[in-house]
């Protein structure tokens, strides 16, 4: 425990950020480093709970009270050892995870929770600065070969675990760079890609082979992949976006969020993209449909591109500022949140359903037509009923669809392997993380559906254990927590 009375004496402190008028002019990360005294004070707020519910909230089962206490006591190297014991990539989760651990923090029953996420990212960033994160190749090799298809957080976590126990691991990525959504889906202002690249460099030095620009099923037939490797792990994500089939959807200027974010990320990487291919918000009225994290990423990107206005639409009603009676601790708090992108401007409208789009006569979108809706529960089901007389119109030069994903893309990878799918269209797997095809495993969003980065890492670790058991008969890798 940090300080016996710390949770009484010390209040949560907001992570420092760069000024809005400065950060919207570049693509560097929004957050500034917290001072060591501030971090140690936050560590001192950890209560040494009899049952630390932050463990329950975290899919990885991170040893949160342990490293909170170690930071308080200025034992940073021991803290990174505890952090790495359960999390392969704390530099990713510390920046990108919505922190379900904080939602489950016991202190959150009647106060602001411990700033767990701030402490986490500070530990790993300091570890890199001090040289404590260094390549540790396995002492021996099993001579077994594993192919990991997909280089997002699930695929990278599985590859890291499997390499640690001595298997030869090759990660295949169809994009031209490794990283999946970490590379092209997450804006630079949320995580600079140097953070990703430094971890990939460590993994490569440890023996993981990365092959970018290889589309399994097209560039390499699945039969050949299975013949060349002793096991295959599918971690290609849930890349099929949810569409909005309303009149006018075919107009120019309406795009999926990932089309938009990927092009900007490529420019941040230094790629040359012709203006006619690039999707820019400069000088435009921008509508973002979807109120989640991807919608906020589009919002922040539009600000930096110089949008004339940005409006974010959400079908659900505005969440309350505090927990509702049917949303008690330690459940994830469904409350109103303001991200750094929202701090930068734009308008959020709730309980809105898009009815149609209209154009300018030349095939380009010019307006979005919507109606206010009321959420109604009937026989256990939720419906959204239009409110009579509430129709309205918003100018729209660029519309970004950020309504989530509906499962893995259908293509040669899934079709040619012949893996069984669930009723929701995800890849089906058993308790050993194996699909219906022997020797082929699945992890992350591809089998779970769209979820959090922390779940992807946790499932990559669990699937790696399943692969190891299949290859060796037993495994020394950690057993899955959930």
N, C-alpha and C positions, 0 to 999 in steps of 0.2 A: 504494500500500500504506500502511496506517496506521502501525503501529510494527513494525519488523523482528522483534522478539522478543515482540510483543504476544500472539500465540497461545500462547506458552509461559508468560508471566508472569501473564496475566489469565484468570480463569475466567468462564464464563457466569454472568450474574446474572439471577435470576427477576424478571419484571416485577412491580412493586408492585401490590397489590390492597387494596381496602378491607376492614376486618375483617368476618368472616362475620356476627357478631351484629348488625352495623350494616347491611350491604347487603341482607340478606334481609327487611328491614323497608321497603324502598322499591324503586323500579324504575330507579334511576339506574345508570349503567355501573359495572361491577365494578372495572375497572382504573383506577389512578392514573397520572398522568404520571411518566415516569422523569426523573431529574435529568440535566442536560446532561453533567456529568462522567461519570456512569455510561454514558450513550449513547456518549460519545466513547471510553470504554474499550472498549465492545463493538465499536465501529467499528475500534479498533486491533487487535482479534483477527483481522480479515480478513487472509488470508495472501498475497494477490496470487498466487493459484495460476496455474501455467502454463496449465492448462485449468480455468476456473472452472465446476465442475459445477453450481453454483447456477443458472447460465443454463439448463442442461439440465433441471433440476428445475422451473423456472418456465415455465409455458405462455406467459407474456407475454414471456419473454426479458429480464426486468428487468436493468438494468445495475448489479447489486448491488454488486460491488466498487468501482465508481465512487462511488456515493453513500455507501457506508460510509467511504471515504477522505475524502470531502468533509465529512462530519459530524465525523470525527476532527480535521480541520483547521479546524473552525468556519466552514465555507463553506456555510451553510444554503440560501441562495437558489440557488446553483449546484446544490445537492443536489436541490431540488424540480424544477428544470429537467430534470435527468437522470431523475428518477422519473416525471415527466409524459411524457417522451419515449416511454415504452413502456406506461404504465398511466394510463388516464383517471381512475381512481377509487382512488388509494392509501389514502384514508381508509376505504374499504369493505374492501379486502383486508387492510389493516393490522390491522383488528379481527376479520374473519370468516374469512379464508383459513387453512386448516390448515398453511400454509407448507411445501409440498413442496420449496421452495428450501433450507430448513434440513435436510430429510432428505437432500439431495444435497450439502450443504456438505462440502468435503474435510476440514475439521477434524473432522467427525463420524466419520471412520474410526476414531479412537482417543480422541476427547474429545467434549465437548458442542459442538454447532455454534454458529456466530455467531448472536447474537440479531437476525437480519435483520428479522423482523416488527416488533419493538419499535422499531428504528431507522426503518423505513418509516413507521409511523404518527406518530412524533414529527416527522419531516420535514414531512409534509403538515399536521399540526395547527399547527405553528409557521408554516408558509406562510400559512395562513388568518389567524392572529393578526397577522402582519406586513403583511397586505394584498397578498401576492404572488399570490394566486389571485383574479384579477379577470376580468370578462368581456372576451373578445377576439372580437367578431363578425367574420365573414369580410369582406374588403375588397370582394369582388365576389360576385355571385350568378349561378349557371348558368341559372336559370329552370326547372330541373328539380325536380319534386316527388316526394318519397319518403314513403311511409307505413310506419311501424314499428308492428307490432302486438305489444304487450307492453312493460311498462316496468320489467322486472327488469334485472339487470346487463348481460345480452347486448343487450337492446333499447336501453338507455341508452348503452352504449359505441358501438353502431352509429350511433345518432342523433348523438352527439357528433362522431364522425369524419366522417359525411356532411355535417353542418352546417359543419364546418371547411373543407371544400372548396367550399362555396358552394351546396349544394343546399337547397331549402326542405324541412324535415323536420317531420312531424307524428307524434307518438307517441300511439297510442291505448291506453287501459287500461280494462278493463271494471270494475275496482273504483272506488270513489269517490275514491281518492287515488292519486297516482302513486308507483311504487316496487316493485310486484310483491312478491316474497318479502322484499325488503329492508324493505318497509313493514309487511307483516302476518305474515310468517313468522319474522322474526328478533326475539327478545324485546328489549325496551328495555334490559335490563341488559347485553346484549351490544353493542348499538349504539343510542344514543339517536337518535331520529328527527330531531333538529336537525342531525345530521351529514348525513343524506340531504337535508334541506330546503335546507341552504346550498349544496350542489352543484346541486340542481335550480334554485335561484335564479340561479346563474351561467349554466347552460345556457339558461334562459329569456331572460336578458338578452342572450345571444349569438344568439338568434333561433329556438331550438327551440320548437315549439308543442306543448303538452301538452293532451290531451283525455281527461280521466278520466270514468268512468261511461259509456263507450261500448263495447258488446259487439259486436265485428265479427262479422257473420253473422246477428245478431239486430237490433240497433239500426240497423246500416248493412249492407245486403247486400254480399256480396263483389264482385258484378259492378259495383256503383256505386263501390266502393273502387278497383277496378282501372281504371275509367274516369276517375276523378278524379286518379289519381296515375300517374306515369311508371314507378314501381317500387314493389313491396311487399316488406317484410322481415318474416317471421314469427319472433317471439321470445317466444312466449307460454308457454314453459316446458313442463315435464313434470308436469302437475298431477293426473294420475290416480293416486290413492294405491293402494298394495298392500293388499289386504284380507286378512282371516284367516277363511276359511270353515270354522268349526268349530261344533259344536252350542252353542247359547246366544248366538251372535253377535248375534241380534236383540234381546237384552235392553237396556233403557234403562241408560245410564251407560257405554256403550262407544262411543268416538268416535275418528275419525281425528285425528292430532296437529294438522293444520292447522286443523281446526275449533276446537280448543281454543286454540291459540296466537293465531289471528286475533281471536277475541273478546276476549282479554286485551289484545292490542295496540290494539284499537279503544277499549277503556276507557282505556288509557294516552294515546290521542289525544284523549280528552275526550268520546267518544261516550257517549250514554245507552243502555244495553242493559238491557232488563227482566230481572229475576232469573230468570224462568222460561226465558229464552233463554240466559242466561249459563251457561257450564260452569265450575264452581268446584271446587277441591280442598279447600276449607276443612273441616277436621275429618274428612276421609275417608281411608280406606286406598286409596292410588293405585298402580296397576300401569302401568308404561310398558313396552310390548313393542317392543323395538328398541334396540340399543346404540350407535347412531351419534349424530351431532351433533344431529339433531332430537329424539332421545330425551333427550339432555342438556338441550336447551332446555325440554322438557316438565318435566324434573326440577327445574330452577331455577325455573320458573314455579310449580310445585306448592309448592315451599318458600315462596315469597313469598305464596302464597294461604293458607298455614296448614294444609297437609296433616297429617293425623295420622301417616301413614307413607308412604314412597314406595319402591317396589321396581322396579328396572329389569331386564328379562329380555333375554337375548341367546342366540340359537340356537347361535352359534359358541362354541368353547372360549375360555377366558381367554387373552389374548395373553401372550407371555413378557415379562419386564421388560427384556430386551436382545434384540438381533437374533438370530433363529434362523439356523442355517447355510444354509438355503435362502432367506434374505432378506438378501443382502449389500448393502453400500453400493455404488452410490448409489441403489438402489431405495428406494421409500418404506418407512420402518421400521414394520413391523406389530408394534408393541410396546404394552404396557399403558400407558394414559394416564389422567390424572386431570384433568378439566376443573374450572373454577371451580364449576360446579354440583355436581360430585361432592364437592368440598371442603366443601360446605354440608350434606351429609348424604345419607341414603338408602342403600339396599343394592343391590348389583349381583350378579345370579346369572347364571352362564354355563352353556352346554350344556343349555339348557332349551327344551322344546317344549310349547307350550300345546295341550292336548287338548280342553278344553271349558270353558264357563262355566256356572255355576248361579245361579239367582235366588232371590228371597225370597217367591215366590208372588204378588207384585203386579207382576211384570214388570221388576223392577230387578235388576241384577247384584249378587251378594253374594260370589262366590268364583270364583277361577280354579283350574282343575285342570290340572296339568302333570306332565311326566315328564322325568327326566334322560336325555340322549342322548349317544351316542358318535359322533364324526365318523369315517367310514370311507371310504376311497378304493377303488373297484372299477372296473377297466377304464378308468381315467382320469376317472371320475365320482365326485363326493362325495355320500354319503348320510349321514343321521343316524338311527342305530339306537337305539330305546328301550332303556334299561338295565332289565332285569327287576327288579321290586320297588322301583323308585325313584319311584313315583308320589307326588305330594304336592299339597297344597291351600294356597292363600294367600287371606286375606280381601281382597275387592275391592269398593269402592264406586264407583270410577271407573277405567276402563281406557282407556288412550290407545294407539292403534296408530301406531307410528312406525317402520314397516318399509320406508320408501322409496316410490318412485314407479315406475310401469310405463310411462310415456310420456305424450304429450300427450292432453288430453281429446278425446274424439270428440264433435264437435258441428258446427254450421253452418260454423264457420271452416274446419275441415279438410275436412269432407264436401263443402261447396258449392264450395270451390276445386278439389277433385278432385286434390289433390297425391298423388303415389305415396308409399306408406309402406314402410319396411323390414320385414324379417321380425320384428323386435322391436317393431314398431308405431310407430317414430319417423318423422318426416318425412324422406324421402329427398332428398338434394341431390348435385350434381355437384362437380367440382373448383373451379368458379367460385362455389360456394355457392348456385347456382340450383336450385330444385325442378324437378319434371317439368312445371311450368306456366311458360312463358316470362314473364320479368319478375317472378316471385315467388321470393324467396330465403328462406333459413332459417338460423338461428343459435342457439347455446346448447342448453339441455336439450331443446328441441323437436325437434332433429335428432340430438343426441348421446345423449340419455337423461340421467337424473339424474347430476349431476356437481358440480364445485366452482365457486365464484364466480370463481376466477381463470381457469378454462376458459371460463366464460360471457363474461367481458370479452374474452379473447383471441379467441374466435370471433365476437363482435360486431364487433371491429375487422377481422378477416379478411373477414367477410361484407360489411362496408361497402366494402372495396376491390373486392369482386366487383360490388357494385351500381354503384359509381363507374365501373368499367371498362365495364359494360353500358350505362350512360347516356352516357359520354363517349368510349368507345373506348380509353381509357388511364386510368391513375390515378397520382397522386402520393402516395397513402396508402401506409403501410408494407406491404411484402409479408408474408403470413403466415409465421410461423416454422415451424409444424409442420402 
